[in-house]
Amino acid sequence: MPELPEVEVVRAGLAPAAVGSLITGVSVFDERALTRHVAGAADFVGRLEGRTFSGAARRGKFLWLPLDTGDSALIAHLGMSGQMLLRPPDAAAERHERIRLHIEHPSHGQLAIVFADQRTFGSLAVVGLVLDGPTAIPTQVVHIARDPVDPHFDDVSFFAALRRRGSAIKRVLLDQQVISGVGNIYADESLWAARIHPETPANRLSAPAAGRLLAEIRTVLARALAEGGTSFDAQYVNVNGQAGYFAHSLNAYGRGGQPCPRCGGPIRREAFMNRSSHYCPRCQRRR
C-alpha cells in the first residue's frame, strides 16, 4: 500500500498541473472507484465540472485538491494499487482506468488526470472541508492524526500517546489515530534505524528511545521522499508513470534471511497483522 512518501510524491507531481486548472469534464468508467462518494457518479461529476482546483494537500495517506468553492475538495485514497496519472487530453485509456478528469490550466493548457486502480481498493470523492487548527481538511480525514513531516505535528503529544499504550510499538506506529502515514515498510525501517524491537511495549520506551525513534522516522521518510518512494512492482508509480527507487535503500523490510547491513546477522521475518515484520534480532533486542 502506498505510504506517506509515495502519496506525497503523487501530490507534489499533481500540484503544478492541477492548481489553478478548470475542470472541463469528468468521466466515470467504474463506480467502484467512488466507494467514498456515497451520492454516486452523477453527483460526483456535477460537483466537479466547471470548478477550479485551488490547491493540493495531503495528510498521511490521503491527498486532496481543494475546490474554488472553499468548502469542499476532491479527495483521493490510493488503497493498494491506486494511481493518479497526468496524461495528454487525448491519451489512450490506461489499463485499469476508472475515472478521468479533463482539466485546462492557464499555463499548461489541456491535460487529463487519470485515476487507475488494478485492485479497486482506492477511491475518489468530493467531500466538505472543516478547520483543524490552521488547516482546512476533508471531513473524511478528521480522525487521522497529523503525520511526522507536518509542520504542526505535536512531538509532545506523540510521546504522551506512547506512554499511554502498552501494545507493541510497531502496532502503535501503524495506528493512524496516533501518527499517520507510517505504514509497514517505514515502521520496519524506522525501528531498525532506532535499534528498537518491534514488539517492545510502547510505554516501556525510555524518553531518549522515543525521541530517537521519532527522529529516525523523519529521517527515513525524508530519504524515501528524496528517492521517489518505494516500488516493488508496477502498482505504485508517480504521476508520470515512473517507479520510485527507495527499495534499493531498505535495510530491514523485505530482507528476511539476508545479512543485517549494520551487524551482519540475519534479518528475521515474522508474521504480523496479516503482513510481515522484518528486524535484526541482534541489533533490535527485546529488552
Residue frames relative to the residue before (quaternion, step in Angstrom):
aa qw qx qy qz dx dy dz
M 1.0000 0.0000 0.0000 0.0000 0.00 0.00 0.00
P 0.5060 -0.6323 0.4803 0.3369 3.61 -0.92 0.81
E 0.1890 -0.7721 0.6003 0.0882 3.55 -0.95 0.93
L 0.8224 -0.2798 0.1495 0.4723 3.57 -1.29 -0.11
P 0.6934 0.4712 -0.3311 0.4330 3.68 0.66 -0.87
E 0.6609 0.5122 -0.3188 0.4464 3.58 0.94 -0.86
V 0.6775 0.4829 -0.2961 0.4691 3.59 0.93 -0.89
E 0.6393 0.5155 -0.3288 0.4662 3.59 1.03 -0.72
V 0.6086 0.5364 -0.3518 0.4669 3.60 1.04 -0.70
V 0.6589 0.4919 -0.3073 0.4790 3.60 0.96 -0.84
R 0.6452 0.5220 -0.3287 0.4508 3.61 0.90 -0.88
A 0.6820 0.4908 -0.2890 0.4587 3.56 0.88 -0.98
G 0.6565 0.5086 -0.3131 0.4608 3.57 1.08 -0.65
L 0.6657 0.5048 -0.3012 0.4597 3.57 1.06 -0.73
A 0.5945 0.6565 -0.3632 0.2892 3.55 0.93 -0.96
P 0.7032 0.4704 -0.3228 0.4244 3.68 0.63 -0.91
A 0.7128 0.4404 -0.2597 0.4802 3.59 1.06 -0.70
A 0.7295 0.4624 -0.2514 0.4369 3.58 0.99 -0.81
V 0.6720 0.5150 -0.3270 0.4199 3.59 0.83 -0.93
G 0.7947 0.2280 -0.2152 0.5197 3.55 -0.69 1.15
S 0.5633 0.6203 -0.3785 0.3932 3.58 1.29 -0.09
L 0.3748 -0.6833 0.5851 0.2245 3.53 -1.18 0.75
I 0.3321 -0.7237 0.5694 0.2045 3.58 -0.93 0.92
T 0.1482 -0.8424 0.5158 0.0483 3.57 -0.29 1.26
G 0.8099 -0.0501 0.0341 0.5834 3.59 1.18 -0.33
V 0.1222 -0.7749 0.6177 0.0556 3.55 -1.19 0.64
S 0.0701 -0.7869 0.6128 0.0190 3.58 -0.87 0.99
V 0.1315 -0.7751 0.6160 0.0502 3.56 -0.79 1.09
F 0.1485 -0.8235 0.5456 0.0468 3.57 -0.49 1.20
D 0.7906 0.1085 -0.0380 0.6015 3.57 1.20 -0.47
E 0.3114 -0.7948 0.4917 0.1719 3.59 -0.37 1.21
R 0.4727 0.6449 -0.4611 0.3848 3.61 1.20 -0.01
A 0.6287 0.5305 -0.3295 0.4633 3.58 1.23 -0.41
L 0.6818 0.4486 -0.2831 0.5037 3.60 1.29 0.09
T 0.2225 0.8111 -0.5190 0.1527 3.59 1.08 0.59
R 0.6808 0.4593 -0.2915 0.4905 3.60 1.13 -0.51
H 0.6651 0.4264 -0.3020 0.5336 3.60 1.28 -0.13
V 0.1883 -0.8597 0.4643 0.0991 3.55 0.28 1.30
A 0.6168 0.5756 -0.3545 0.4033 3.64 1.15 -0.43
G 0.5698 -0.6526 0.3553 0.3509 3.59 1.25 -0.07
A 0.7473 -0.4605 0.2757 0.3918 3.51 -1.38 0.26
A 0.6562 0.5230 -0.3317 0.4311 3.60 0.86 -0.91
D 0.6606 0.4893 -0.3037 0.4816 3.59 0.96 -0.85
F 0.6173 0.5521 -0.3348 0.4495 3.59 1.01 -0.82
V 0.6795 0.4795 -0.2832 0.4777 3.57 0.84 -0.98
G 0.6842 0.5159 -0.2915 0.4253 3.58 0.85 -0.96
R 0.6976 0.4709 -0.2731 0.4659 3.57 1.08 -0.67
L 0.6977 0.4515 -0.2722 0.4851 3.58 1.28 -0.16
E 0.6635 0.5311 -0.3335 0.4080 3.60 0.80 -0.93
G 0.7943 0.2590 -0.2331 0.4976 3.55 -0.89 1.03
R 0.6004 0.5430 -0.3610 0.4629 3.58 1.27 -0.13
T 0.3182 -0.7203 0.5841 0.1969 3.56 -1.36 0.25
F 0.4149 -0.6788 0.5420 0.2709 3.56 -1.02 0.78
S 0.1854 -0.8184 0.5387 0.0751 3.59 -0.80 1.01
G 0.8191 0.0362 -0.0218 0.5722 3.60 1.20 -0.05
A 0.2110 -0.7309 0.6267 0.1691 3.54 -1.39 -0.11
A 0.0591 0.8235 -0.5522 0.1157 3.57 -0.50 1.21
R 0.1168 -0.7841 0.6071 0.0545 3.55 -1.31 0.28
R 0.0369 0.7347 -0.6762 -0.0406 3.50 -1.33 0.48
G 0.8181 0.0039 -0.0397 0.5736 3.56 -0.66 1.07
K 0.7968 -0.2669 0.2295 0.4912 3.55 -0.80 -1.08
F 0.5793 0.5524 -0.3824 0.4615 3.60 1.27 0.20
L 0.0320 -0.7626 0.6431 0.0615 3.56 -1.13 0.67
W 0.0272 -0.8122 0.5827 0.0043 3.57 -1.10 0.61
L 0.2803 -0.7261 0.6120 0.1400 3.49 -1.31 0.64
P 0.2960 -0.7747 0.5298 0.1775 3.62 -0.26 1.21
L 0.3595 -0.7301 0.5478 0.1940 3.55 -1.18 0.71
D 0.6483 -0.5633 0.3600 0.3644 3.54 -1.23 0.52
T 0.5081 0.6328 -0.4301 0.3956 3.61 1.21 -0.14
G 0.4001 -0.7520 0.4383 0.2869 3.56 1.22 -0.49
D 0.7458 0.3944 -0.2178 0.4907 3.58 1.22 -0.26
S 0.7757 0.2419 -0.1505 0.5631 3.61 1.22 0.06
A 0.1325 -0.7828 0.6057 0.0519 3.54 -1.34 0.31
L 0.4284 -0.6109 0.5867 0.3147 3.51 -1.36 0.34
I 0.0896 -0.8092 0.5805 0.0145 3.57 -0.57 1.18
A 0.1184 -0.7879 0.6029 0.0421 3.55 -1.10 0.78
H 0.0301 -0.7220 0.6897 0.0467 3.51 -1.17 0.78
L 0.3697 -0.7914 0.4514 0.1821 3.56 -0.57 1.17
G 0.3436 -0.7570 0.5006 0.2416 3.60 1.22 -0.19
M 0.7885 -0.2854 0.2279 0.4949 3.57 -0.95 -0.90
S 0.8463 0.1113 0.0161 0.5207 3.58 0.92 -0.86
G 0.3554 0.7642 -0.4813 0.2408 3.61 1.20 0.32
Q 0.0968 -0.7819 0.6151 0.0313 3.55 -1.12 0.76
M 0.1572 -0.7328 0.6542 0.1017 3.55 -1.12 0.81
L 0.0312 -0.8414 0.5359 -0.0620 3.55 -0.34 1.30
L 0.2872 -0.7164 0.6070 0.1893 3.56 -1.14 0.69
R 0.0341 0.8098 -0.5798 0.0833 3.55 -0.76 1.08
P 0.5947 -0.5085 0.4508 0.4295 3.60 -1.25 0.27
P 0.6420 -0.5796 0.3341 0.3746 3.60 -1.06 0.66
D 0.7604 0.3456 -0.1983 0.5129 3.60 1.07 -0.64
A 0.3017 0.7795 -0.5031 0.2197 3.60 1.20 0.41
A 0.5647 -0.5953 0.4524 0.3493 3.55 -1.12 0.68
A 0.6329 -0.5491 0.3897 0.3822 3.54 -1.19 0.58
E 0.4255 -0.6821 0.5374 0.2547 3.54 -1.07 0.82
R 0.5536 -0.5503 0.4881 0.3905 3.53 -1.23 0.39
H 0.8280 0.1227 -0.1502 0.5261 3.58 -0.87 1.00
E 0.3021 0.7545 -0.5287 0.2450 3.61 1.11 0.54
R 0.1660 -0.8106 0.5589 0.0556 3.57 -0.87 1.02
I 0.7955 0.0211 0.0367 0.6045 3.59 1.00 -0.87
R 0.0680 -0.7751 0.6264 0.0471 3.56 -1.14 0.71
L 0.1505 -0.7631 0.6251 0.0654 3.54 -0.96 1.00
H 0.2225 -0.7520 0.6079 0.1242 3.56 -0.84 1.00
I 0.0105 -0.8144 0.5786 -0.0431 3.56 -0.71 1.10
E 0.1753 -0.7548 0.6215 0.1152 3.54 -1.32 0.42
H 0.1725 -0.8051 0.5654 0.0485 3.52 -0.55 1.27
P 0.5682 -0.6304 0.3962 0.3503 3.63 -0.93 0.78
S 0.7634 0.3364 -0.1929 0.5165 3.61 1.10 -0.63
H 0.7637 0.3983 -0.1976 0.4680 3.58 0.92 -0.90
G 0.4654 -0.6985 0.4372 0.3231 3.58 1.22 -0.18
Q 0.7751 -0.3497 0.2596 0.4579 3.55 -1.21 -0.54
L 0.0419 0.7767 -0.6242 0.0731 3.53 -1.02 0.95
A 0.2646 -0.7271 0.5963 0.2139 3.55 -1.31 0.08
I 0.2057 -0.7192 0.6486 0.1407 3.53 -1.14 0.79
V 0.1132 -0.8142 0.5692 0.0138 3.57 -0.54 1.20
F 0.1566 -0.7434 0.6418 0.1049 3.54 -1.00 0.91
A 0.0025 -0.7861 0.6154 -0.0578 3.55 -0.56 1.25
D 0.0461 0.8067 -0.5833 0.0829 3.57 -1.00 0.80
Q 0.3210 -0.7850 0.5011 0.1722 3.55 -0.34 1.25
R 0.7981 0.3370 -0.1581 0.4738 3.58 0.79 -1.00
T 0.3621 -0.7975 0.4214 0.2353 3.60 1.40 0.04
F 0.4264 0.6684 -0.5033 0.3436 3.59 0.99 0.78
G 0.6018 0.5542 -0.3561 0.4516 3.59 1.26 -0.26
S 0.0804 -0.8057 0.5860 0.0317 3.56 -1.26 0.24
L 0.2334 -0.7078 0.6449 0.1695 3.51 -1.36 0.49
A 0.0573 0.7809 -0.6215 0.0251 3.57 -1.24 0.44
V 0.2898 -0.6824 0.6280 0.2366 3.53 -1.32 0.33
V 0.0537 0.8174 -0.5635 0.1067 3.57 -0.53 1.20
G 0.6008 -0.5753 0.4277 0.3538 3.53 -1.31 0.37
L 0.3613 -0.7069 0.5694 0.2134 3.53 -1.33 0.41
V 0.0680 -0.7651 0.6390 0.0414 3.55 -1.18 0.69
L 0.5187 -0.6413 0.4651 0.3216 3.55 -1.18 0.51
D 0.0332 -0.7456 0.6656 0.0069 3.53 -1.09 0.87
G 0.7676 -0.1621 0.0562 0.6175 3.54 0.16 1.29
P 0.8115 -0.2202 0.1644 0.5156 3.60 -0.78 -0.98
T 0.6781 0.5146 -0.2571 0.4574 3.57 1.31 -0.17
A 0.3000 -0.7097 0.6050 0.2008 3.57 -1.11 0.75
I 0.0070 -0.8121 0.5817 -0.0457 3.56 -0.70 1.11
P 0.5917 -0.5724 0.4212 0.3805 3.62 -1.15 0.47
T 0.6040 -0.5771 0.4126 0.3632 3.55 -1.15 0.65
Q 0.6573 0.5207 -0.3174 0.4428 3.61 1.09 -0.58
V 0.6868 0.4710 -0.2720 0.4822 3.59 1.29 -0.09
V 0.4432 0.7363 -0.4445 0.2527 3.61 1.22 -0.19
H 0.6814 0.4814 -0.2993 0.4630 3.61 1.12 -0.53
I 0.5924 0.5814 -0.3559 0.4295 3.59 1.29 -0.13
A 0.4283 -0.6975 0.5135 0.2577 3.57 -0.87 0.96
R 0.5859 -0.5322 0.4547 0.4083 3.55 -1.25 0.31
D 0.4036 -0.7110 0.5181 0.2513 3.56 -1.16 0.54
P 0.6641 -0.5835 0.3052 0.3542 3.59 -1.14 0.56
V 0.6667 0.4432 -0.3391 0.4940 3.63 1.18 -0.06
D 0.4491 0.6569 -0.4571 0.3974 3.58 1.32 0.13
P 0.4677 -0.6989 0.4525 0.2966 3.64 -0.73 0.95
H 0.7011 0.4402 -0.2696 0.4919 3.60 1.20 -0.39
F 0.3465 0.7289 -0.5120 0.2942 3.60 1.24 0.28
D 0.2891 -0.7748 0.5466 0.1318 3.59 -0.88 1.04
D 0.3135 -0.7767 0.5180 0.1737 3.58 -0.24 1.26
V 0.6565 0.5310 -0.3193 0.4303 3.59 0.89 -0.94
S 0.6634 0.4934 -0.3065 0.4717 3.59 0.94 -0.84
F 0.6195 0.5390 -0.3395 0.4588 3.58 1.06 -0.71
F 0.6693 0.4850 -0.3071 0.4718 3.59 0.87 -0.89
A 0.6305 0.5241 -0.3345 0.4646 3.60 1.04 -0.74
A 0.6315 0.5305 -0.3312 0.4584 3.60 1.03 -0.77
L 0.6274 0.5259 -0.3403 0.4626 3.60 1.02 -0.71
R 0.6690 0.5145 -0.3067 0.4400 3.59 0.93 -0.86
R 0.6748 0.4966 -0.2925 0.4610 3.60 1.19 -0.51
R 0.7244 0.4451 -0.2321 0.4725 3.58 1.20 -0.30
G 0.2432 -0.7965 0.5433 0.1067 3.51 -0.85 1.07
S 0.5114 0.6432 -0.4261 0.3784 3.59 1.26 0.02
A 0.7160 -0.4599 0.3101 0.4239 3.55 -1.31 0.34
I 0.5706 -0.6326 0.3997 0.3382 3.56 -0.95 0.88
K 0.6322 0.5194 -0.3663 0.4431 3.63 0.95 -0.66
R 0.6284 0.5291 -0.3374 0.4598 3.59 0.99 -0.78
V 0.6468 0.5134 -0.3159 0.4673 3.59 1.02 -0.78
L 0.6501 0.5230 -0.3241 0.4459 3.60 0.97 -0.80
L 0.6885 0.4612 -0.2793 0.4850 3.59 1.16 -0.54
D 0.5276 0.6105 -0.4126 0.4228 3.59 1.30 -0.03
Q 0.3221 -0.7985 0.4812 0.1644 3.58 -0.32 1.27
Q 0.6125 0.5279 -0.3609 0.4647 3.60 1.26 -0.10
V 0.6486 0.4667 -0.3156 0.5118 3.58 1.30 -0.11
I 0.7525 -0.1400 0.1446 0.6271 3.55 0.91 -1.03
S 0.2434 -0.8134 0.5140 0.1222 3.59 -0.70 0.99
G 0.7590 0.4413 -0.2901 0.3808 3.51 -1.35 0.34
V 0.6477 0.4965 -0.3232 0.4791 3.59 1.23 -0.36
G 0.0710 -0.8222 0.5648 0.0015 3.57 -0.18 1.27
N 0.8196 -0.2981 0.1835 0.4535 3.54 -1.32 -0.23
I 0.6546 0.5255 -0.3225 0.4374 3.58 0.90 -0.92
Y 0.7713 0.3965 -0.2086 0.4521 3.55 0.63 -1.14
A 0.5490 0.5607 -0.4058 0.4685 3.60 1.22 -0.30
D 0.6602 0.4983 -0.3084 0.4697 3.60 0.88 -0.92
E 0.6847 0.4944 -0.2948 0.4470 3.56 0.86 -0.94
S 0.6749 0.4945 -0.2974 0.4598 3.60 0.95 -0.84
L 0.6524 0.5007 -0.3156 0.4733 3.59 0.97 -0.80
W 0.6168 0.5236 -0.3448 0.4759 3.59 1.05 -0.73
A 0.6781 0.5011 -0.2985 0.4473 3.59 0.84 -0.97
A 0.7237 0.4246 -0.2358 0.4903 3.59 1.06 -0.78
R 0.3915 -0.7447 0.4517 0.2968 3.60 1.35 -0.04
I 0.4662 0.6568 -0.4484 0.3875 3.59 0.97 0.88
H 0.4363 -0.6883 0.5164 0.2630 3.58 -0.86 0.96
P 0.5140 -0.6871 0.4100 0.3091 3.64 -0.81 0.92
E 0.6898 0.4628 -0.2880 0.4766 3.62 1.18 -0.42
T 0.3896 0.7133 -0.4932 0.3101 3.60 1.21 0.14
P 0.4532 -0.6691 0.4995 0.3122 3.65 -0.78 0.90
A 0.5444 -0.6531 0.4131 0.3263 3.57 -0.84 0.96
N 0.7153 0.4592 -0.2707 0.4519 3.59 0.91 -0.83
R 0.6071 0.5273 -0.3666 0.4679 3.60 1.28 0.11
L 0.4907 0.6432 -0.4466 0.3821 3.59 1.23 0.00
S 0.4182 -0.6756 0.5415 0.2747 3.55 -0.97 0.81
A 0.6620 -0.4974 0.3706 0.4206 3.56 -1.24 0.32
P 0.6613 0.4820 -0.3368 0.4658 3.66 0.88 -0.76
A 0.6511 0.5105 -0.3307 0.4540 3.62 0.98 -0.77
A 0.6428 0.5117 -0.3266 0.4672 3.60 0.97 -0.80
G 0.6552 0.5044 -0.3094 0.4697 3.57 0.99 -0.81
R 0.6404 0.5182 -0.3180 0.4693 3.56 1.02 -0.81
L 0.6431 0.5292 -0.3241 0.4488 3.58 0.99 -0.83
L 0.6740 0.4823 -0.3148 0.4626 3.60 0.83 -0.90
A 0.6326 0.5236 -0.3353 0.4617 3.59 1.00 -0.75
E 0.6742 0.4823 -0.2999 0.4722 3.60 0.96 -0.83
I 0.5832 0.5565 -0.3782 0.4551 3.62 1.05 -0.64
R 0.6861 0.4802 -0.2881 0.4645 3.56 0.86 -0.95
T 0.6469 0.5184 -0.3234 0.4562 3.58 0.98 -0.77
V 0.6595 0.5039 -0.3067 0.4660 3.58 0.93 -0.91
L 0.6656 0.4955 -0.3097 0.4643 3.59 0.89 -0.89
A 0.6457 0.5187 -0.3278 0.4546 3.60 0.97 -0.80
R 0.6543 0.4993 -0.3157 0.4722 3.60 0.98 -0.80
A 0.6520 0.5102 -0.3208 0.4600 3.57 0.96 -0.83
L 0.6302 0.5250 -0.3317 0.4660 3.59 1.01 -0.76
A 0.6583 0.5218 -0.3110 0.4445 3.56 0.94 -0.89
E 0.7445 0.3813 -0.2098 0.5063 3.59 1.14 -0.63
G 0.6110 -0.6248 0.3297 0.3574 3.57 1.22 0.45
G 0.6482 -0.5203 0.3230 0.4525 3.58 1.24 0.34
T 0.5232 -0.6341 0.4860 0.2966 3.53 -1.39 -0.05
S 0.0174 -0.7883 0.6146 -0.0253 3.57 -0.79 1.07
F 0.1199 -0.7763 0.6148 0.0708 3.55 -0.88 0.98
D 0.7775 0.0747 -0.0358 0.6234 3.58 1.25 -0.36
A 0.7109 -0.4729 0.3163 0.4133 3.58 -1.28 -0.14
Q 0.4839 0.6958 -0.4382 0.2995 3.62 1.20 -0.02
Y 0.7466 0.2683 -0.2080 0.5722 3.63 1.06 -0.60
V 0.1614 0.7450 -0.6339 0.1311 3.55 -0.83 1.08
N 0.5251 -0.6071 0.4746 0.3611 3.56 -1.25 0.30
V 0.7592 -0.4049 0.2414 0.4488 3.60 -1.27 -0.01
N 0.6855 0.4482 -0.2824 0.4995 3.59 1.23 -0.33
G 0.5803 -0.6184 0.3616 0.3874 3.57 1.29 0.17
Q 0.5356 0.6309 -0.4020 0.3917 3.60 1.24 0.30
A 0.4450 -0.6994 0.5003 0.2499 3.56 -1.05 0.81
G 0.4481 -0.6341 0.5500 0.3077 3.55 -1.28 0.46
Y 0.3022 -0.7885 0.5155 0.1457 3.58 -1.19 0.44
F 0.3287 0.7525 -0.5124 0.2513 3.61 1.14 0.51
A 0.4831 0.6697 -0.4374 0.3560 3.61 1.20 -0.34
H 0.6499 0.5252 -0.3199 0.4466 3.60 1.11 -0.61
S 0.7032 0.4535 -0.2583 0.4828 3.59 1.27 -0.29
L 0.4339 0.7157 -0.4582 0.2992 3.60 1.24 0.04
N 0.2863 -0.7765 0.5438 0.1395 3.54 -1.00 0.89
A 0.8056 0.2131 -0.0947 0.5447 3.60 1.10 -0.65
Y 0.6954 0.4971 -0.3034 0.4210 3.58 0.66 -1.07
G 0.8447 0.1635 -0.1400 0.4901 3.55 -0.93 0.96
R 0.6432 0.5431 -0.3131 0.4397 3.60 1.27 0.08
G 0.1710 0.8220 -0.5254 0.1381 3.59 1.11 0.60
G 0.8117 0.2307 -0.2018 0.4971 3.57 -0.86 1.04
Q 0.6230 0.5282 -0.3444 0.4629 3.57 1.24 -0.28
P 0.6062 -0.5842 0.3813 0.3819 3.62 -1.12 0.47
C 0.5088 -0.6243 0.5032 0.3134 3.54 -1.09 0.78
P 0.4704 -0.6964 0.4552 0.2942 3.65 -0.77 0.92
R 0.6838 0.4961 -0.2853 0.4528 3.59 1.21 -0.44
C 0.8369 0.1583 -0.0568 0.5208 3.61 0.80 -0.97
G 0.5123 -0.6746 0.4046 0.3446 3.59 1.22 -0.25
G 0.5288 0.6214 -0.4159 0.4016 3.59 1.24 -0.18
P 0.6017 -0.5918 0.3855 0.3729 3.62 -1.16 0.45
I 0.4297 -0.6558 0.5583 0.2714 3.55 -1.06 0.82
R 0.2694 -0.7710 0.5597 0.1404 3.56 -0.91 0.95
R 0.1735 -0.7555 0.6255 0.0884 3.54 -1.10 0.83
E 0.0218 0.8005 -0.5959 0.0600 3.56 -0.80 1.08
A 0.5587 -0.5905 0.4607 0.3563 3.57 -1.17 0.59
F 0.0775 0.7918 -0.5982 0.0958 3.55 -1.02 0.86
M 0.8453 -0.1680 0.0937 0.4985 3.60 -0.58 1.18
N 0.7015 -0.4569 0.2498 0.4866 3.60 0.82 1.03
R 0.6606 0.4122 -0.3069 0.5473 3.58 1.25 0.40
S 0.4484 -0.6502 0.5130 0.3362 3.55 -1.12 -0.65
S 0.2366 -0.7152 0.6347 0.1721 3.50 -1.28 0.56
H 0.1226 -0.7712 0.6222 0.0548 3.53 -1.12 0.75
Y 0.1989 0.7749 -0.5766 0.1659 3.57 -0.76 1.03
C 0.4485 -0.6622 0.5283 0.2850 3.56 -1.32 0.26
P 0.3850 -0.7499 0.4831 0.2366 3.64 -0.48 1.10
R 0.6445 0.5143 -0.3319 0.4583 3.60 1.14 -0.53
C 0.7544 0.4009 -0.2147 0.4733 3.57 0.76 -1.07
Q 0.7685 0.2969 -0.1422 0.5487 3.57 1.09 -0.69
R 0.0347 0.8407 -0.5372 0.0583 3.56 0.62 1.12
R 0.4026 -0.6899 0.5443 0.2563 3.53 -1.07 0.78
R 0.3102 -0.7854 0.5095 0.1652 3.56 -0.48 1.22
